[in-house]
């Protein structure tokens, strides 16, 4: 969440940032936070004065008792007793104000960086890079008409290819669990495992330490990374134990550093993790969710960084380069989008999406989001680092990205590499699959 210091010292910048993110009632929300903080500070000031006065009175009582002035001492004791009762009320007011302020802050999203473009929706996102053409500042999703010509005659969508080559059984998944839980079979399962191992191996080459975290987390972890209280309706909730199935490895991996003070020399922390991810995807329907396009359970490799503020933008660039390198090695047509303010997530300060082109579907598929959260998550997590020069502690910056999510990568690989002989496997993936053709 946003720090009170930022809101107090840079109020107008915060309000403008929230408006850029199309957060309704931005000024009212910030003014309400400041009003509650004023109440808390006034109560704190009065409490401090009362405690100081009570201390002086206690000294007076001792002196009066020594002088035999018992009545005067008893009168002051009565005043001290009254102050104690007042102090209890002040402490209660402070606690209530603090709780109210925390609730308000949790309802306010992060503010975007200056370089985040204006815009209300996905059509306003900027296409900043592609392996299809040079991009210009005028290239937005809304006016991007560049699609690759792969020369495939009547290409089949991946759900038909999966059935043709017995790779994925969507109906069997419905029988076992429900829609959105596919069953991978034979070379379909091997392809999944190959991609997982390939992505983890590439992450290790880039210096990421692999983590194997739980896929079930408590509410404190969901709160720490901002899924709660914003996205509880999109997560599967185990109500008896009050646990949540993770929507991404970001949640457990980032929460490793909850309530932790790192040394500056440890930064940046670089972790990666393969997990299953679970998303209810409530309200999703239509052709865009067919096959692997939108699932309730899927595999994903996540990269997570914890860094100091002055280096986090460099970390973000390195993460973007890493994801782009994966797509190059998989020989997929891709584009990179800088999300506009209105299409950013609740917690991000800046986010880039990677999309690959699906020849058979004639559309772009999102396969990764790489975000810098600035101090927003760290403030919730109380994730800090100790500076070497001043020995003072400061909030870290947190970053994460998909590297990569498997379902739409698999969809694009199947659709874009189909040939009369079968489905060609990209050269970089062959050492992991053990075969170069699905036939």
C-alpha positions as CSV (number, residue, x, y, z in Angstrom):
1,X,0.0,0.0,0.0
2,X,1.0,3.6,-0.4
3,X,3.0,5.0,2.5
4,X,1.5,7.7,4.6
5,X,4.7,9.7,4.2
6,X,4.2,9.8,0.4
7,X,0.5,10.7,0.7
8,X,1.3,13.5,3.2
9,X,4.3,15.0,1.4
10,X,3.3,14.6,-2.2
11,X,-0.5,14.7,-2.0
12,X,-1.2,16.2,-5.4
13,X,1.2,13.8,-7.2
14,X,-0.6,10.9,-5.6
15,X,-4.0,12.2,-6.6
16,X,-2.9,12.7,-10.2
17,X,-1.4,9.3,-10.2
18,X,-4.6,7.7,-9.0
19,X,-6.6,9.6,-11.6
20,X,-4.2,8.3,-14.3
21,X,-5.0,4.9,-13.1
22,X,-8.7,5.7,-13.4
23,X,-9.4,5.2,-9.7
24,X,-12.8,6.7,-8.9
25,X,-12.9,9.2,-6.1
26,X,-9.1,9.7,-5.8
27,X,-9.1,13.1,-4.1
28,X,-11.9,12.1,-1.7
29,X,-10.0,8.9,-0.7
30,X,-6.7,10.7,-0.1
31,X,-8.4,13.5,1.8
32,X,-10.2,10.9,4.0
33,X,-6.8,9.2,4.8
34,X,-5.3,12.6,5.7
35,X,-8.3,13.5,7.9
36,X,-8.1,10.2,9.8
37,X,-4.3,10.6,10.2
38,X,-4.9,14.1,11.6
39,X,-7.3,12.6,14.2
40,X,-4.7,10.0,15.1
41,X,-1.9,12.6,15.5
42,X,-4.1,14.9,17.6
43,X,-5.0,12.0,19.9
44,X,-1.3,11.0,20.1
45,X,-0.3,14.6,20.9
46,X,-2.9,14.9,23.7
47,X,-1.8,11.5,25.0
48,X,1.8,12.5,25.1
49,X,0.9,15.7,26.9
50,X,-1.2,13.8,29.5
51,X,1.6,11.3,30.1
52,X,4.1,14.1,30.6
53,X,1.7,15.9,33.0
54,X,1.0,12.6,34.9
55,X,4.7,12.1,35.4
56,X,5.1,15.6,36.9
57,X,2.1,14.9,39.1
58,X,3.6,11.7,40.4
59,X,6.7,13.5,41.5
60,X,4.5,16.1,43.3
61,X,2.5,13.4,45.1
62,X,5.8,11.9,46.5
63,X,7.0,15.4,47.7
64,X,3.6,16.3,49.3
65,X,3.4,12.9,51.1
66,X,6.9,13.6,52.6
67,X,5.7,17.0,53.7
68,X,2.6,15.4,55.4
69,X,0.2,17.2,53.0
70,X,-1.9,14.1,52.5
71,X,-5.1,15.9,51.4
72,X,-3.2,17.8,48.7
73,X,-1.5,14.6,47.6
74,X,-4.9,12.7,47.4
75,X,-6.3,15.6,45.3
76,X,-3.5,15.2,42.8
77,X,-3.9,11.4,42.8
78,X,-7.6,11.9,41.8
79,X,-6.4,14.1,38.9
80,X,-3.9,11.4,37.8
81,X,-6.7,8.8,38.0
82,X,-8.8,11.0,35.7
83,X,-6.0,11.4,33.3
84,X,-5.5,7.6,33.1
85,X,-9.1,7.2,32.2
86,X,-8.8,9.9,29.5
87,X,-5.6,8.2,28.2
88,X,-7.5,5.0,27.8
89,X,-10.0,6.7,25.7
90,X,-7.3,8.5,23.7
91,X,-5.5,5.1,23.1
92,X,-8.7,3.6,21.9
93,X,-9.3,6.6,19.5
94,X,-5.7,6.2,18.2
95,X,-6.2,2.4,17.6
96,X,-9.5,3.0,15.9
97,X,-8.0,5.7,13.7
98,X,-5.1,3.4,12.8
99,X,-7.4,0.6,11.9
100,X,-9.6,2.9,9.8
101,X,-6.5,4.3,8.1
102,X,-5.1,0.9,7.2
103,X,-8.5,-0.1,5.8
104,X,-8.6,3.0,3.7
105,X,-5.0,2.5,2.4
106,X,-5.8,-1.1,1.4
107,X,-8.5,0.2,-0.8
108,X,-6.2,2.6,-2.7
109,X,-4.2,1.2,-5.6
110,X,-0.5,1.9,-6.3
111,X,0.2,5.0,-8.4
112,X,1.9,4.6,-11.9
113,X,5.3,5.8,-12.8
114,X,5.5,9.0,-15.0
115,X,6.4,6.9,-18.1
116,X,3.2,5.0,-17.9
117,X,1.0,6.3,-20.8
118,X,-2.5,7.8,-20.3
119,X,-5.3,5.5,-21.3
120,X,-8.4,3.8,-20.0
121,X,-8.3,0.3,-21.4
122,X,-6.3,-2.4,-23.2
123,X,-6.7,-0.6,-26.6
124,X,-4.6,2.3,-25.3
125,X,-1.6,0.1,-24.3
126,X,1.5,1.0,-26.3
127,X,3.4,-1.5,-28.4
128,X,7.0,-0.7,-27.5
129,X,8.8,-3.6,-29.2
130,X,8.1,-6.5,-31.5
131,X,10.2,-9.0,-33.6
132,X,7.9,-8.1,-36.5
133,X,8.7,-4.5,-37.1
134,X,10.2,-1.3,-35.6
135,X,7.8,0.3,-33.2
136,X,6.9,4.0,-32.9
137,X,5.3,6.0,-30.1
138,X,2.1,6.1,-32.1
139,X,1.8,2.3,-32.0
140,X,-1.0,1.3,-29.6
141,X,-3.0,-1.9,-29.5
142,X,-5.9,0.0,-31.0
143,X,-4.0,0.8,-34.2
144,X,-1.7,-2.1,-34.4
145,X,-2.5,-4.0,-37.6
146,X,0.8,-5.9,-38.0
147,X,0.3,-9.7,-37.9
148,X,2.8,-12.3,-39.0
149,X,2.3,-14.2,-42.2
150,X,3.4,-17.8,-41.4
151,X,2.1,-19.2,-44.6
152,X,0.1,-22.0,-43.0
153,X,-2.8,-23.3,-45.2
154,X,-6.0,-23.6,-43.2
155,X,-4.2,-23.8,-39.8
156,X,-6.1,-25.7,-37.1
157,X,-6.6,-24.2,-33.6
158,X,-4.7,-25.9,-30.8
159,X,-7.8,-27.6,-29.4
160,X,-8.2,-29.5,-32.7
161,X,-4.5,-30.2,-32.9
162,X,-4.6,-31.5,-29.3
163,X,-7.3,-33.9,-30.3
164,X,-5.8,-34.9,-33.6
165,X,-2.4,-35.9,-32.0
166,X,-3.9,-37.0,-28.6
167,X,-2.0,-34.4,-26.6
168,X,-4.7,-32.8,-24.3
169,X,-8.1,-34.2,-23.3
170,X,-10.4,-31.3,-22.3
171,X,-13.5,-33.5,-21.9
172,X,-11.7,-35.8,-19.5
173,X,-10.7,-32.8,-17.4
174,X,-14.4,-31.8,-17.2
175,X,-15.2,-35.4,-16.1
176,X,-12.6,-35.4,-13.4
177,X,-13.0,-31.8,-12.1
178,X,-14.7,-29.3,-14.5
179,X,-14.2,-26.9,-17.3
180,X,-10.8,-25.3,-17.3
181,X,-8.9,-28.3,-15.9
182,X,-7.3,-30.1,-18.9
183,X,-5.6,-33.5,-18.8
184,X,-2.3,-33.6,-20.7
185,X,-1.4,-37.0,-22.3
186,X,1.7,-38.6,-23.8
187,X,3.7,-36.0,-25.8
188,X,1.4,-33.3,-24.6
189,X,2.5,-34.0,-21.0
190,X,6.1,-34.4,-22.2
191,X,5.9,-31.0,-23.9
192,X,4.6,-29.4,-20.6
193,X,7.5,-30.9,-18.6
194,X,10.0,-29.9,-21.3
195,X,8.9,-26.3,-21.2
196,X,9.0,-26.2,-17.4
197,X,12.5,-27.6,-17.3
198,X,13.6,-25.3,-20.2
199,X,12.3,-22.2,-18.4
200,X,13.8,-23.2,-15.0
201,X,17.2,-23.9,-16.7
202,X,17.2,-20.5,-18.4
203,X,16.3,-18.8,-15.1
204,X,19.2,-20.6,-13.4
205,X,21.5,-19.3,-16.2
206,X,20.3,-15.8,-15.4
207,X,21.2,-16.1,-11.7
208,X,17.8,-17.0,-10.2
209,X,17.7,-19.3,-7.2
210,X,14.9,-21.9,-7.6
211,X,12.3,-22.1,-4.9
212,X,9.7,-24.8,-4.5
213,X,7.0,-23.1,-2.3
214,X,3.6,-24.2,-1.1
215,X,0.7,-23.7,-3.5
216,X,-1.6,-22.9,-0.5
217,X,-1.1,-19.7,1.5
218,X,-2.7,-18.0,4.5
219,X,-4.6,-14.7,4.4
220,X,-1.5,-12.8,5.7
221,X,0.4,-13.8,2.5
222,X,-2.5,-12.8,0.3
223,X,-2.6,-9.5,2.0
224,X,1.2,-9.0,1.8
225,X,1.3,-9.1,-2.0
226,X,-2.0,-7.3,-2.6
227,X,-4.3,-10.2,-3.6
228,X,-6.3,-9.5,-0.5
229,X,-8.6,-7.7,0.0
230,X,-8.7,-6.7,-3.7
231,X,-9.0,-10.1,-5.5
232,X,-10.4,-12.6,-3.0
233,X,-13.3,-13.4,-5.4
234,X,-10.8,-14.6,-8.0
235,X,-9.0,-17.0,-5.7
236,X,-10.1,-20.4,-4.5
237,X,-10.7,-20.2,-0.8
238,X,-10.4,-23.2,1.6
239,X,-12.9,-21.8,4.1
240,X,-12.4,-24.3,6.9
241,X,-8.7,-23.6,7.3
242,X,-8.9,-20.0,5.8
243,X,-6.3,-20.9,3.2
244,X,-6.1,-19.8,-0.4
245,X,-4.9,-21.6,-3.5
246,X,-2.2,-19.4,-5.1
247,X,-3.0,-17.5,-8.3
248,X,0.8,-17.2,-9.0
249,X,4.1,-18.2,-7.3
250,X,4.5,-14.4,-6.7
251,X,2.5,-14.8,-3.6
252,X,4.5,-17.4,-1.6
253,X,7.9,-16.5,-3.0
254,X,7.5,-12.7,-2.2
255,X,6.1,-13.5,1.2
256,X,9.4,-15.3,2.1
257,X,10.6,-11.7,2.8
258,X,7.6,-10.6,4.9
259,X,8.8,-9.0,8.1
260,X,12.4,-9.4,7.0
261,X,15.3,-6.9,7.1
262,X,17.8,-7.6,4.4
263,X,21.4,-6.3,4.2
264,X,22.0,-4.0,1.3
265,X,24.8,-6.5,0.1
266,X,22.1,-9.2,-0.4
267,X,20.3,-7.2,-3.0
268,X,19.0,-7.8,-5.5
269,X,17.4,-11.1,-4.4
270,X,16.6,-13.2,-7.4
271,X,14.2,-16.2,-7.1
272,X,12.3,-18.3,-9.5
273,X,9.6,-20.9,-8.9
274,X,7.6,-23.4,-10.9
275,X,4.1,-24.0,-9.5
276,X,0.6,-24.8,-10.5
277,X,-1.6,-21.7,-10.4
278,X,-5.3,-21.6,-9.6
279,X,-7.7,-18.9,-10.7
280,X,-11.5,-18.9,-10.6
281,X,-11.7,-16.5,-13.6
282,X,-15.2,-15.6,-12.5
283,X,-17.3,-14.0,-15.3
284,X,-15.0,-15.3,-18.1
285,X,-16.9,-16.7,-21.1
286,X,-16.9,-16.8,-24.9
287,X,-14.5,-17.9,-27.7
288,X,-11.5,-16.2,-26.0
289,X,-11.6,-18.8,-23.2
290,X,-11.7,-21.9,-25.4
291,X,-9.1,-24.6,-25.1
292,X,-5.9,-23.4,-23.3
293,X,-6.7,-19.7,-23.6
294,X,-8.1,-19.3,-20.1
295,X,-7.8,-22.1,-17.5
296,X,-8.6,-22.5,-13.8
297,X,-5.4,-24.5,-13.2
298,X,-2.2,-24.1,-15.2
299,X,1.6,-24.3,-14.9
300,X,3.8,-21.2,-14.7
301,X,7.4,-20.3,-13.9
302,X,7.6,-17.0,-12.0
303,X,10.7,-14.8,-11.5
304,X,10.7,-12.6,-8.4
305,X,13.2,-9.9,-7.4
306,X,13.6,-7.9,-4.2
307,X,15.8,-4.8,-4.8
308,X,16.8,-1.4,-3.5
309,X,15.0,1.6,-5.0
310,X,17.8,3.0,-7.0
311,X,18.5,-0.3,-8.8
312,X,14.9,-1.6,-9.3
313,X,14.4,0.0,-12.7
314,X,17.6,-1.8,-13.9
315,X,16.3,-5.0,-12.4
316,X,13.0,-4.5,-14.3
317,X,14.9,-4.1,-17.6
318,X,16.9,-7.2,-17.0
319,X,13.7,-9.2,-16.3
320,X,12.2,-7.9,-19.5
321,X,15.3,-9.0,-21.4
322,X,15.1,-12.4,-19.9
323,X,11.5,-13.0,-20.9
324,X,12.1,-11.7,-24.4
325,X,15.1,-14.0,-24.7
326,X,12.8,-17.0,-23.9
327,X,10.4,-16.0,-26.7
328,X,13.2,-15.6,-29.2
329,X,14.5,-19.1,-28.4
330,X,11.1,-20.5,-28.8
331,X,10.9,-18.8,-32.3
332,X,7.6,-17.2,-31.6
333,X,6.3,-13.9,-33.1
334,X,5.9,-11.6,-30.1
335,X,5.2,-8.0,-29.1
336,X,5.8,-6.1,-25.9
337,X,3.2,-3.8,-24.5
338,X,3.6,-1.0,-22.0
339,X,0.3,-0.9,-20.1
340,X,-1.6,2.4,-19.8
341,X,-2.7,3.7,-16.5
342,X,-6.3,2.3,-16.8
343,X,-5.2,-1.2,-17.7
344,X,-2.6,-1.7,-14.9
345,X,-3.1,-4.0,-12.0
346,X,-4.1,-2.7,-8.6
347,X,-0.6,-3.1,-7.1
348,X,1.8,-2.3,-10.0
349,X,3.6,1.0,-10.6
350,X,4.6,-0.1,-14.1
351,X,3.9,-3.2,-16.1
352,X,4.9,-4.7,-19.5
353,X,2.9,-7.5,-21.1
354,X,4.3,-10.0,-23.6
355,X,2.0,-11.4,-26.2
356,X,2.6,-14.1,-28.8
357,X,0.6,-14.4,-32.1
358,X,-1.7,-17.3,-32.6
359,X,-1.9,-18.1,-36.4
360,X,-4.9,-20.3,-36.2
361,X,-6.9,-18.0,-34.0
362,X,-5.7,-14.8,-35.7
363,X,-5.1,-13.1,-32.4
364,X,-2.5,-12.1,-29.9
365,X,-2.2,-14.1,-26.6
366,X,-0.8,-12.7,-23.4
367,X,1.9,-15.0,-22.0
368,X,3.7,-12.8,-19.4
369,X,3.3,-9.7,-17.3
370,X,6.5,-8.2,-15.8
371,X,5.8,-5.6,-13.1
372,X,7.6,-3.2,-10.7
373,X,5.6,-2.5,-7.6
374,X,7.9,0.1,-6.1
375,X,7.4,0.0,-2.3
376,X,3.7,-0.8,-2.5
377,X,4.0,-4.5,-1.7
378,X,7.0,-4.0,0.6
379,X,5.0,-1.6,2.7
380,X,2.4,-4.3,3.3
381,X,5.0,-7.0,3.8
382,X,7.3,-4.8,6.0
383,X,10.1,-5.9,3.7
384,X,13.1,-3.7,4.3
385,X,16.8,-3.5,3.8
386,X,19.6,-1.9,5.9
387,X,21.8,0.6,4.1
388,X,25.5,0.0,4.4
389,X,26.3,3.7,4.7
390,X,23.8,5.0,7.2
391,X,22.7,1.7,8.8
392,X,19.1,3.0,8.5
393,X,16.4,0.7,7.2
394,X,14.3,1.5,4.1
395,X,11.5,-0.2,2.2
396,X,12.6,-2.5,-0.6
397,X,11.1,-2.6,-4.1
398,X,9.5,-5.8,-5.3
399,X,9.2,-7.0,-8.9
400,X,7.9,-10.1,-10.5
401,X,7.1,-11.6,-13.9
402,X,6.0,-14.7,-15.7
403,X,8.9,-16.5,-17.3
404,X,6.7,-18.1,-18.6
405,X,3.0,-19.2,-18.3
406,X,2.6,-22.4,-20.2
407,X,-1.0,-22.7,-21.6
408,X,-0.9,-20.0,-24.2
409,X,2.8,-20.7,-25.0
410,X,1.7,-24.3,-25.8
411,X,-1.2,-23.0,-27.8
412,X,1.0,-20.8,-29.9
413,X,3.7,-23.5,-30.3
414,X,1.1,-26.0,-31.6
415,X,-0.7,-23.7,-33.9
416,X,2.3,-21.8,-35.4
417,X,4.5,-24.9,-35.9
418,X,2.0,-27.3,-37.6
419,X,3.1,-28.8,-40.8
420,X,1.8,-31.6,-43.1
421,X,4.1,-34.0,-41.3
422,X,3.2,-32.9,-37.8
423,X,4.1,-30.3,-35.2
424,X,7.6,-29.1,-35.3
425,X,9.4,-28.5,-32.0
426,X,11.7,-25.4,-31.7
427,X,15.4,-26.3,-31.8
428,X,16.0,-24.9,-28.3
429,X,13.3,-27.1,-26.8
430,X,14.4,-30.4,-28.5
431,X,17.0,-31.3,-25.8
432,X,14.2,-31.1,-23.2
433,X,11.5,-33.0,-25.2
434,X,13.7,-35.7,-26.7
435,X,11.8,-35.4,-30.0
436,X,11.7,-32.8,-32.7
437,X,8.3,-33.6,-34.2
438,X,4.8,-34.5,-32.9
439,X,3.2,-36.7,-35.4
